[in-house]
Amino acid sequence: MGTILKLEELMMFVLGIYLFGLLPYGWWWFLVLILAPDIGMVGYLFGNIIGATVYNLFHHKGVAILVYLLGAYLSLSLLQLIGVILFAHSALDRTLGYGLKYNKGFKYTHLGEIGNSNG
């Protein structure tokens, strides 16, 4: 993944931190929850197709934005928190080169194969 794209994702992570700061939660919540979306890996216990579907649901920035906006519309800070964590986590993952998964296995992502220096 190119440097420009990594910087773009890093800036989205920073945006997630900023949006979290607007919420009524202590910063320790951010540190505790930032890796929570990786629970989506549990889907791989049921095979590659279910695994990729569940993982991608927890790592899709569009889903994160919808959850956040629904929380803002309904004035539910918990939904906003979930949206921010999903968004920030996904941006951090992409900064590190981890992308949305393909059905053929965990290491196959839209950013290339995990562990492949060419990806």
Secondary structure, 3 states (H helix, E strand, C coil): CCHHHHHHHHHHHHHHHHHHHCCCCCHHHHHHHCCHHHHHHHHHHHCHHHHHHHHHHHCCHHHHHHHHHHHHHHCCHHHHHHHHHHHHHHHHHHHCCCCCEECCEEEEECCEECCCCCC
